[in-house]
Amino acid sequence: MTIHKEGYTTIALSILFIFVINAVVDYKYHDITWLRWFIYIFSAVLFIIVLQFFRNPSRSFSSGDNLVICPADGKVVVIEETEEGEYFKDKRLQVSIFMSPVNVHINRNPISGVVKFFKYHPGKYLAAWNPKSSTENERTTTVVEHKNGTPVLFRQIAGALARRIVWYVKEGDQVIQTEQFGFIKFGSRVDVFLPVGTKVNVELNQVVKGGITTLATLS
């Protein structure tokens, strides 16, 4: 397992914070044993949490020309037909994955193809499971067209804790299934919009793995 590049700055700042707070406690409160041990334990737990959040575990990825692979680790919280109003402006089948702070937060391309549309939206930081987060939170929208002509839209959505969405794609890019297209820090959600009638291979509340779980099968 390695550490994702998006974590380098955060980890460095965490180490600096831990060093400063421990130095202050050791200098000013060296005679209060319980306080020093509390800070030591707090520092260790904080460092482990930050490290695990930015982990980039080694994986054997799934693949398939007609398969839609899960773009993120987490839990399936939505499977429903809904009106997609930004790009398609018609009914689509929405599948949403909620990522908690303990999940791997790397986002991966669900299909291979050409990026036909990309847009970043600044916005609010509602809880990621709030239905309004899809249209009101900070988010990105990416549409990739499969070689058979089927477009798939996926949307990164910031959550209540997430304050930075990172993306690595732009319009015109040729992307490859399961390769990284972005990262969201500290709790978030990814929505995938598929043609109505697409066979979904997951269930509500199912725990899924990015780049491994087969989300759906294209017609």
ChimeraX attribute file (.defattr): number of C-alpha atoms within 10 A of each C-alpha:
attribute: neighborCount
match mode: 1-to-1
recipient: residues
	/A:1	8
	/A:2	10
	/A:3	15
	/A:4	17
	/A:5	11
	/A:6	16
	/A:7	17
	/A:8	13
	/A:9	10
	/A:10	14
	/A:11	16
	/A:12	11
	/A:13	12
	/A:14	17
	/A:15	14
	/A:16	12
	/A:17	13
	/A:18	18
	/A:19	12
	/A:20	12
	/A:21	14
	/A:22	16
	/A:23	13
	/A:24	11
	/A:25	17
	/A:26	16
	/A:27	10
	/A:28	9
	/A:29	13
	/A:30	13
	/A:31	11
	/A:32	11
	/A:33	10
	/A:34	11
	/A:35	14
	/A:36	16
	/A:37	13
	/A:38	10
	/A:39	16
	/A:40	16
	/A:41	12
	/A:42	12
	/A:43	19
	/A:44	11
	/A:45	12
	/A:46	14
	/A:47	15
	/A:48	10
	/A:49	13
	/A:50	17
	/A:51	19
	/A:52	16
	/A:53	21
	/A:54	25
	/A:55	19
	/A:56	16
	/A:57	11
	/A:58	8
	/A:59	11
	/A:60	7
	/A:61	14
	/A:62	16
	/A:63	19
	/A:64	12
	/A:65	13
	/A:66	15
	/A:67	20
	/A:68	28
	/A:69	27
	/A:70	31
	/A:71	35
	/A:72	31
	/A:73	26
	/A:74	27
	/A:75	20
	/A:76	23
	/A:77	19
	/A:78	19
	/A:79	19
	/A:80	13
	/A:81	16
	/A:82	13
	/A:83	14
	/A:84	16
	/A:85	11
	/A:86	10
	/A:87	12
	/A:88	15
	/A:89	9
	/A:90	12
	/A:91	15
	/A:92	22
	/A:93	20
	/A:94	20
	/A:95	24
	/A:96	25
	/A:97	29
	/A:98	25
	/A:99	26
	/A:100	19
	/A:101	18
	/A:102	15
	/A:103	20
	/A:104	25
	/A:105	27
	/A:106	24
	/A:107	23
	/A:108	21
	/A:109	24
	/A:110	31
	/A:111	26
	/A:112	23
	/A:113	23
	/A:114	20
	/A:115	21
	/A:116	17
	/A:117	18
	/A:118	18
	/A:119	13
	/A:120	14
	/A:121	13
	/A:122	12
	/A:123	14
	/A:124	18
	/A:125	19
	/A:126	21
	/A:127	19
	/A:128	24
	/A:129	18
	/A:130	12
	/A:131	11
	/A:132	12
	/A:133	22
	/A:134	21
	/A:135	15
	/A:136	17
	/A:137	22
	/A:138	22
	/A:139	27
	/A:140	21
	/A:141	19
	/A:142	23
	/A:143	22
	/A:144	26
	/A:145	19
	/A:146	18
	/A:147	13
	/A:148	11
	/A:149	10
	/A:150	13
	/A:151	20
	/A:152	23
	/A:153	24
	/A:154	22
	/A:155	21
	/A:156	27
	/A:157	31
	/A:158	31
	/A:159	28
	/A:160	17
	/A:161	16
	/A:162	20
	/A:163	15
	/A:164	15
	/A:165	19
	/A:166	16
	/A:167	16
	/A:168	9
	/A:169	16
	/A:170	16
	/A:171	14
	/A:172	13
	/A:173	14
	/A:174	14
	/A:175	21
	/A:176	16
	/A:177	23
	/A:178	23
	/A:179	17
	/A:180	20
	/A:181	20
	/A:182	19
	/A:183	22
	/A:184	25
	/A:185	22
	/A:186	23
	/A:187	24
	/A:188	31
	/A:189	29
	/A:190	27
	/A:191	23
	/A:192	25
	/A:193	24
	/A:194	24
	/A:195	19
	/A:196	14
	/A:197	11
	/A:198	13
	/A:199	16
	/A:200	16
	/A:201	13
	/A:202	17
	/A:203	15
	/A:204	13
	/A:205	14
	/A:206	12
	/A:207	15
	/A:208	22
	/A:209	21
	/A:210	26
	/A:211	27
	/A:212	19
	/A:213	20
	/A:214	21
	/A:215	23
	/A:216	19
	/A:217	16
	/A:218	17
	/A:219	11
